[in-house]
Amino acid sequence: MSSNSGKKMSGGQCLISALEDTGVEVIFGYPGGQAIDIYNALYDSKKLRHVLVRHEQGATHAADGYARATGKVGTVIVTSGPGACNTVTGVATAYMDSIPIVVITGQVPTNALGSDAFQESDITGITTPIVKHSYLIHDARDIAPTIAEAYHIASTGRPGPVLVDIPSNLVKEQDVPYNYPDEVRLKSYKPTVKGHSKQIKQAASAIKHAKRPVLYVGGGALASHACKDVLELAETMQIPTVVSLIGKGVFPEDNPLCLGMAGMHGTKAANYALSGSDLIIAVGTRFADRVTGKISEFAPLAKVIHIDIDPAEISKNRNADIPIVGDAKTVVSALNEELHKSEPQVQTADWIAQIDTWRAANPLYYEQRDDVILPEYALERLNALTKDVDTIYTTEVGQHQMFASQYLKTTRSRTFISSGGAGTMGFGLPAAMGAQLGKPDSRVVCVAGDGSIQMNAQEMATIRENDLPIKLMILNNSCLGMVHQWQELFYDKRYSNTIFSSNPDFVKLADAYGWQGERVSKPEDLDAAIKRWLDFDGPALLEVKIPASENVYPMVAPGAALIDMLGVATVDKDGNAVIDMKEGE
């Protein structure tokens, strides 16, 4: 029971006390007229750390990064109208990747609702398609129990964002009895955690008899802390494993069974393995189009075991032969237990040998030149110089994101943070801020492009103000690289509005924000520059000049089958890697 239970206080104090009783530690926010009484109550809190961002979108991405790095719920407080509307992109980003955040918005007084009052917006209506649940509170006595419910819903079942809209008159109200519940019980909300025993037995039998199985693992395994269970399943039955972008970190990439990321910019070994598989064990993933390619031609020979806590995802994109609704950790643990009841014979030796042949013949490949730094080389060197230190990587969105997913190798969970489903530019820097606040003892490195970093560069001020030692690497090719690549390959090199002719001087920008800044353009200078950047005691920016001509390969063209990959490296008779360029490049 809360120590404040039964006490009378203002509505604003009810909110702050409820956040404290929920266990919130960090809040990202921005005050305003309809949230001023919330902030007045927050002023007296000794338990809550508030981080004053420079834009409300930055607040949501920071809360998102905090949640991804820690496994806890991220928290945002903003004001009404434009303040609330500025969170929409961040809410959508969290929704698409199933990230638990709670966004608390100030609202005009209840007697002004629907009158087009100053800074009024129907934020619950606006966000309805992109939240797991939302509340518009009408009674100050509901503030504390609503907060308890919001965090419960955000963090259980399939995680996701929850929005709580609070009219300002309720926050001002006095003598409100504090009634934070000892336990949250919602009759209409009962996520299925335990998988059906019959289906688990069917899945175990299918795995035992499969000759060419593949484990396909997504962010749901991270959300349920199922990494060890997934690893046990893979190693027990010797099953090659691929991950989605959001699933990166679930499976250690130094494990021989790991084939890396699958999909549009995945490895050829991963894509070939899925395409030739006779059984796909999908854990906490939704068969997104960026993984499957042309869905009608995806894995034509495979039966599918689909494990997901959200029944709506089962058979939504790919039919599941053995559907199992339940928490990934609980189900995979039960599956392992079922397999261990007997001594199943491992039957995948020939399959692994075939995959190893694909892997050896088709490595990630680039040919570094003497005159320029290629992005692949920059990230390969970053990986080499950070792999022995507890490092969390965040990314913005674009070519650099895909290069990062290919060349930054993760061996621990929650160490690669990137916007997947929404593909949100401007995500990486504020997400790094949230990750650093959630994991203060970890090194946090953000990889960005020159386009995406300018979406939320203002959060450099927040980072400096909070003395966060974040390292920001900007791969600067003076263009919007991913769209530029598509224009080159599929639009006859018609580079419509993707060239930046007047980027800022990023080193001077770093200095303006009180950061250390440096620029490097020669390959022979890169390692020393990275070491200085990493060793600097405080926030530091390293701008790496790269050519606009470098594209991300391998690549599955939009609408193409997963097996049809552009720019794949093969090995000639002398053992030299050769890029296989397809028509249209």
Secondary structure, DSSP 8 states (H G I E B T S, - for coil): --TTTT-EE-HHHHHHHHHHHHT--EEEE---GGGHHHHHHHTT-SS-EEEE-SSHHHHHHHHHHHHHHHSS-EEEEE-STHHHHTTHHHHHHHHHTT--EEEEEEE--GGGTTTT-TT---HHHHHGGG-SEEEE---GGGHHHHHHHHHHHHHSSS---EEEEEEHHHHH--SEE----SS---TT-----S--HHHHHHHHHHHHH-SSEEEEE-HHHHHTT-HHHHHHHHHHHT--EEE-TTTTTSS-TTSTTEEEE-STTS-HHHHHHHHH-SEEEEES----HHHHBSGGGSSTT-EEEEEES-GGGTTTSS--SEEEES-HHHHHHHHHHHHHTS------HHHHHHHHHHHHHS-------SSS--HHHHHHHHHHHHTTS-EEEEE-SSHHHHHHHHHS---STT-EE---SS--TT-HHHHHHHHHHH-TTSEEEEEEETTGGGGSTTHHHHHHHTT---EEEEEE-SB-HHHHHHHHHHSTT--TT-B-SS---HHHHHHHTT-EEEEE--HHHHHHHHHHHHHSSS-EEEEEE--TT----SEE-TT-BTT-EESEEEE-TTS-EEEE--TT-
